[in-house]
């Protein structure tokens, strides 16, 4: 590497190579394109290959005859735009100050939480700051009809628990700050997606019930039609003077039954629900909080866990089950790591 290049920093070609590699990797591709080489190779998921209009094994280079020329003089940026738009947009907010509870937290913790298999003692509380991640998902249920809903989920980035936050614009002095997607966002995205699915199970119930009603009526019509065919055939056979071949009748009945099963399977496929959950935006809110230190003792094992008192809701926050992800105030602890478990997972 020359001294001129070291002083000037990465070239445009280097930055495009790094951008292309990171973007494809974020969309699930396996990329091998080293900085010292002019060419690389990517193994793309089928949906990414379809979006880019190329094969799943994609050579990477800047040359114009490449399947995806990684340069500013080609249509590279236009072709990868759908992959960029699939990334959630990020807004960063900061609440500089908020009231924090000053009295002892032993009694509030005792009232709010139920400990199923351990002794928990409050050791103290101190002011701190924590981030709350508000995720917005676009949920789509595709079936014979389509149902869409934007779902909003608030998650404490430290505990993964879902928190019912108020509208942050009403929370007092809120400051918008520049920021990027945090490295740990995948952890909160998974927690938020789990919560979103639980909300969707309730919100989409009327839509699913309508589909199930239509499916039931269509199944009845099909069954009635094919059974009527068998009944008509039996009546015609009964009026014939000659004896009906029993083997031929059985073969025809079997053929009708197989056709009915095929039609019912097609109907089930048509009404099957396919769920797509797409992250649209993430609002990161840095907020004052009160961290309550609690010592957990189960048999001979012990550890300290934080419980947050929320400065916006003026209430203690639930904890997150380490197994199913549900947020709850009724908790047990595992035998090995004293991980939090809900009553269903203990």
C-alpha positions as CSV (number, residue, x, y, z in Angstrom):
1,X,0.0,0.0,0.0
2,X,1.4,3.4,-1.0
3,X,1.9,6.3,1.4
4,X,-0.6,8.4,-0.7
5,X,-3.3,5.8,-0.2
6,X,-2.6,5.5,3.5
7,X,-3.0,9.3,3.9
8,X,-6.2,9.6,1.8
9,X,-8.0,6.7,3.4
10,X,-10.2,4.1,1.7
11,X,-11.0,4.7,-2.0
12,X,-14.5,4.7,-3.4
13,X,-14.0,1.2,-4.7
14,X,-13.0,0.0,-1.2
15,X,-16.0,1.6,0.4
16,X,-18.3,0.2,-2.3
17,X,-16.8,-3.3,-1.8
18,X,-17.3,-3.1,2.0
19,X,-20.9,-1.7,1.6
20,X,-21.8,-4.5,-0.8
21,X,-20.3,-7.2,1.4
22,X,-22.0,-5.9,4.6
23,X,-25.4,-5.4,2.9
24,X,-25.5,-8.9,1.4
25,X,-24.4,-10.4,4.6
26,X,-27.1,-8.6,6.5
27,X,-29.6,-10.1,4.1
28,X,-28.4,-13.6,4.8
29,X,-25.7,-14.1,2.1
30,X,-22.3,-15.7,2.6
31,X,-19.7,-13.3,1.1
32,X,-16.0,-13.9,0.4
33,X,-14.4,-10.7,-0.9
34,X,-11.1,-9.7,0.5
35,X,-9.8,-6.2,0.5
36,X,-6.7,-7.1,-1.5
37,X,-8.6,-8.8,-4.3
38,X,-10.5,-7.3,-7.2
39,X,-13.1,-10.1,-7.3
40,X,-15.2,-11.9,-4.8
41,X,-18.0,-14.4,-4.5
42,X,-21.4,-14.4,-2.7
43,X,-23.8,-17.2,-2.0
44,X,-27.3,-15.6,-1.9
45,X,-30.6,-16.7,-0.4
46,X,-33.2,-17.4,-3.1
47,X,-35.2,-14.3,-2.2
48,X,-32.2,-12.0,-2.4
49,X,-31.1,-13.5,-5.8
50,X,-34.7,-12.9,-7.1
51,X,-34.6,-9.3,-5.9
52,X,-31.2,-8.6,-7.6
53,X,-32.2,-10.6,-10.7
54,X,-29.2,-12.9,-10.6
55,X,-28.2,-16.4,-9.8
56,X,-27.7,-17.6,-6.2
57,X,-24.0,-18.0,-6.8
58,X,-22.9,-14.4,-7.6
59,X,-19.4,-13.3,-8.7
60,X,-18.6,-9.8,-7.3
61,X,-16.5,-7.3,-9.2
62,X,-16.5,-3.8,-10.4
63,X,-16.3,-4.6,-14.1
64,X,-19.3,-3.8,-16.3
65,X,-19.6,-7.4,-17.6
66,X,-20.1,-8.7,-14.0
67,X,-23.6,-9.9,-13.1
68,X,-23.7,-7.2,-10.5
69,X,-21.1,-4.5,-11.3
70,X,-20.2,-2.9,-7.9
71,X,-19.4,0.6,-9.2
72,X,-21.0,4.0,-9.3
73,X,-21.1,4.0,-13.1
74,X,-23.4,0.9,-13.2
75,X,-26.9,0.3,-12.0
76,X,-25.6,-1.2,-8.8
77,X,-27.2,1.3,-6.4
78,X,-30.6,1.0,-8.1
79,X,-30.5,-2.8,-8.0
80,X,-29.6,-3.0,-4.3
81,X,-32.1,-0.3,-3.2
82,X,-34.8,-2.8,-2.3
83,X,-32.3,-4.5,0.1
84,X,-31.5,-1.2,1.7
85,X,-35.2,-0.2,2.1
86,X,-35.8,-3.5,3.9
87,X,-33.6,-2.3,6.8
88,X,-35.5,-0.6,9.6
89,X,-35.2,3.2,9.9
90,X,-33.7,4.4,13.2
91,X,-34.6,7.4,15.4
92,X,-32.7,8.2,18.6
93,X,-34.4,10.1,21.4
94,X,-33.1,11.2,24.8
95,X,-35.0,12.2,27.9
96,X,-32.4,14.2,29.9
97,X,-34.2,14.2,33.3
98,X,-37.1,12.5,35.0
99,X,-38.4,12.0,38.5
100,X,-37.0,8.8,40.2
101,X,-38.6,7.2,43.3
102,X,-36.5,7.7,46.4
103,X,-38.2,5.6,49.1
104,X,-37.3,2.0,49.9
105,X,-38.2,-0.5,47.1
106,X,-38.5,-3.6,49.2
107,X,-42.3,-3.3,49.7
108,X,-43.1,-2.3,46.1
109,X,-41.1,-5.3,44.8
110,X,-42.8,-7.6,47.2
111,X,-46.2,-6.4,46.1
112,X,-45.5,-6.5,42.4
113,X,-43.6,-9.8,42.0
114,X,-44.4,-13.4,42.9
115,X,-41.3,-15.6,43.3
116,X,-42.2,-19.3,42.8
117,X,-39.2,-21.2,43.9
118,X,-36.6,-18.8,45.3
119,X,-36.0,-16.2,48.0
120,X,-35.4,-12.7,46.7
121,X,-34.1,-9.8,48.8
122,X,-33.9,-6.2,47.7
123,X,-30.3,-4.9,48.3
124,X,-30.7,-1.4,47.2
125,X,-31.5,1.0,44.3
126,X,-29.6,3.5,42.4
127,X,-30.3,6.0,39.5
128,X,-29.2,4.8,36.1
129,X,-30.0,5.2,32.4
130,X,-31.4,2.6,30.2
131,X,-32.5,2.4,26.6
132,X,-36.0,1.5,25.5
133,X,-36.4,0.2,21.9
134,X,-39.8,0.8,20.3
135,X,-40.1,-1.4,17.2
136,X,-42.6,-0.9,14.5
137,X,-43.4,-4.0,12.4
138,X,-45.6,-4.5,9.4
139,X,-47.5,-7.7,9.8
140,X,-49.0,-9.3,6.7
141,X,-51.2,-12.4,6.7
142,X,-51.6,-13.8,3.2
143,X,-54.3,-16.3,2.4
144,X,-57.4,-16.3,0.2
145,X,-57.6,-12.7,1.5
146,X,-54.8,-10.4,2.9
147,X,-54.7,-8.7,6.3
148,X,-52.1,-6.1,7.3
149,X,-51.4,-4.3,10.5
150,X,-48.6,-2.1,11.9
151,X,-47.6,-3.4,15.3
152,X,-45.8,-1.3,17.9
153,X,-43.8,-3.0,20.7
154,X,-41.7,-1.4,23.4
155,X,-38.8,-3.4,24.9
156,X,-36.3,-2.6,27.6
157,X,-33.0,-3.1,25.9
158,X,-31.3,-4.3,29.1
159,X,-33.8,-7.0,30.2
160,X,-35.7,-7.8,26.9
161,X,-39.0,-7.3,28.7
162,X,-42.0,-5.7,26.9
163,X,-42.9,-2.4,28.6
164,X,-46.2,-0.5,28.0
165,X,-44.6,3.0,27.4
166,X,-46.7,6.1,26.9
167,X,-46.4,8.4,23.9
168,X,-42.8,9.7,24.3
169,X,-43.8,13.1,22.9
170,X,-45.9,13.6,26.1
171,X,-43.0,12.5,28.3
172,X,-41.6,15.9,28.9
173,X,-38.4,17.2,27.4
174,X,-37.4,14.9,24.6
175,X,-34.3,15.5,22.5
176,X,-33.7,14.0,19.1
177,X,-30.1,12.8,18.7
178,X,-28.2,11.3,15.8
179,X,-27.6,7.6,16.0
180,X,-27.2,4.4,14.1
181,X,-28.6,0.9,14.6
182,X,-26.9,-0.5,17.7
183,X,-24.8,-3.6,17.5
184,X,-27.1,-5.4,19.9
185,X,-30.3,-4.5,18.0
186,X,-30.8,-8.1,16.9
187,X,-31.4,-9.1,20.5
188,X,-34.1,-6.6,21.1
189,X,-35.6,-7.2,17.6
190,X,-36.1,-10.9,18.5
191,X,-37.7,-10.0,21.8
192,X,-39.9,-7.4,20.1
193,X,-40.9,-9.9,17.3
194,X,-41.9,-12.5,19.9
195,X,-44.1,-9.9,21.6
196,X,-45.5,-8.7,18.2
197,X,-46.5,-12.3,17.4
198,X,-48.4,-12.6,20.7
199,X,-50.3,-9.3,19.9
200,X,-51.0,-10.5,16.4
201,X,-52.5,-13.7,17.6
202,X,-55.2,-11.6,19.3
203,X,-55.5,-8.8,16.7
204,X,-55.8,-11.1,13.7
205,X,-58.4,-13.4,15.4
206,X,-61.5,-11.9,13.6
207,X,-59.7,-12.2,10.2
208,X,-58.7,-15.8,10.9
209,X,-62.2,-16.7,12.1
210,X,-63.7,-15.3,8.9
211,X,-61.3,-17.4,6.9
212,X,-62.1,-20.5,8.9
213,X,-65.8,-19.9,8.3
214,X,-65.3,-19.5,4.6
215,X,-63.1,-22.6,4.5
216,X,-65.7,-24.6,6.4
217,X,-68.5,-23.6,4.0
218,X,-66.4,-24.4,0.9
219,X,-65.5,-27.8,2.3
220,X,-69.1,-28.6,2.9
221,X,-70.0,-27.6,-0.6
222,X,-67.3,-29.8,-2.1
223,X,-68.2,-32.8,0.1
224,X,-71.9,-32.3,-0.8
225,X,-71.2,-32.2,-4.5
226,X,-69.0,-35.3,-4.6
227,X,-71.4,-37.3,-2.4
228,X,-74.3,-36.3,-4.6
229,X,-72.3,-37.8,-7.6
230,X,-72.0,-41.1,-5.7
231,X,-75.7,-41.1,-4.8
232,X,-76.8,-40.3,-8.4
233,X,-74.6,-43.1,-9.7
234,X,-76.1,-45.6,-7.2
235,X,-79.6,-44.7,-8.3
236,X,-78.8,-45.1,-12.0
237,X,-77.2,-48.5,-11.2
238,X,-80.3,-49.6,-9.3
239,X,-82.6,-48.9,-12.3
240,X,-80.6,-51.0,-14.6
241,X,-81.9,-54.4,-15.6
242,X,-78.4,-56.0,-15.9
243,X,-76.3,-56.7,-12.9
244,X,-73.8,-53.9,-12.0
245,X,-70.2,-55.0,-11.9
246,X,-69.3,-54.5,-8.2
247,X,-65.6,-54.1,-8.9
248,X,-66.3,-51.3,-11.4
249,X,-68.6,-49.6,-8.9
250,X,-66.0,-49.8,-6.2
251,X,-63.3,-48.4,-8.5
252,X,-65.5,-45.5,-9.5
253,X,-66.3,-44.7,-5.8
254,X,-62.6,-44.8,-5.0
255,X,-61.8,-42.4,-7.8
256,X,-64.4,-40.0,-6.6
257,X,-63.1,-40.2,-3.1
258,X,-59.5,-39.5,-4.3
259,X,-60.7,-36.5,-6.3
260,X,-62.5,-35.1,-3.3
261,X,-59.4,-35.5,-1.2
262,X,-57.4,-33.7,-3.8
263,X,-59.9,-30.8,-4.0
264,X,-60.0,-30.5,-0.2
265,X,-56.2,-30.4,-0.1
266,X,-56.2,-27.6,-2.7
267,X,-58.7,-25.8,-0.6
268,X,-56.6,-26.1,2.5
269,X,-53.6,-24.8,0.6
270,X,-55.6,-21.8,-0.7
271,X,-56.8,-20.9,2.8
272,X,-53.4,-21.5,4.5
273,X,-52.1,-18.3,6.3
274,X,-48.6,-17.2,5.5
275,X,-47.3,-14.6,8.0
276,X,-44.7,-12.0,7.1
277,X,-43.3,-9.7,9.9
278,X,-41.2,-6.9,8.5
279,X,-39.4,-4.4,10.8
280,X,-40.2,-0.8,9.6
281,X,-38.6,1.4,12.2
282,X,-36.8,1.5,15.5
283,X,-37.0,4.3,18.0
284,X,-34.2,4.2,20.6
285,X,-35.0,6.2,23.7
286,X,-32.3,6.9,26.3
287,X,-34.2,7.5,29.6
288,X,-33.5,7.8,33.3
289,X,-34.5,4.8,35.4
290,X,-34.1,3.4,38.8
291,X,-32.2,0.1,38.9
292,X,-33.3,-2.1,41.9
293,X,-30.7,-4.6,42.9
294,X,-32.3,-7.9,44.0
295,X,-30.3,-10.9,45.3
296,X,-31.8,-14.3,44.3
297,X,-31.1,-17.3,46.4
298,X,-32.2,-20.8,45.3
299,X,-30.8,-23.8,47.2
300,X,-27.1,-23.1,47.3
301,X,-26.9,-20.9,44.3
302,X,-27.3,-17.1,44.3
303,X,-27.0,-14.1,42.0
304,X,-28.0,-10.5,41.7
305,X,-30.5,-9.3,39.1
306,X,-31.7,-5.8,38.3
307,X,-35.4,-4.8,38.3
308,X,-36.1,-1.4,36.7
309,X,-38.5,1.2,38.0
310,X,-39.7,3.1,35.0
311,X,-39.6,6.9,35.2
312,X,-42.3,7.3,32.5
313,X,-44.9,4.9,33.8
314,X,-43.9,5.4,37.5
315,X,-44.1,1.6,38.0
316,X,-41.8,-1.4,38.3
317,X,-41.2,-3.2,35.0
318,X,-41.7,-7.0,34.6
319,X,-38.9,-9.4,33.8
320,X,-38.6,-11.5,30.7
321,X,-38.8,-15.3,30.7
322,X,-35.5,-16.6,29.3
323,X,-37.2,-19.5,27.5
324,X,-40.4,-18.2,25.8
325,X,-39.8,-14.4,26.1
326,X,-43.0,-13.5,27.8
327,X,-42.9,-10.6,30.2
328,X,-44.3,-11.4,33.6
329,X,-44.3,-10.6,37.4
330,X,-44.6,-14.2,38.4
331,X,-41.3,-15.9,38.1
332,X,-39.3,-19.0,38.9
333,X,-35.6,-19.6,38.5
334,X,-33.7,-22.4,36.8
335,X,-31.5,-24.7,38.8
336,X,-28.3,-24.2,36.8
337,X,-27.9,-20.5,36.0
338,X,-30.8,-19.1,38.0
339,X,-32.3,-17.9,34.7
340,X,-35.8,-16.3,34.9
341,X,-38.7,-18.5,33.9
342,X,-42.4,-17.9,33.7
343,X,-44.8,-20.2,35.4
344,X,-45.4,-22.1,32.2
345,X,-41.7,-22.7,31.5
346,X,-40.4,-23.5,35.0
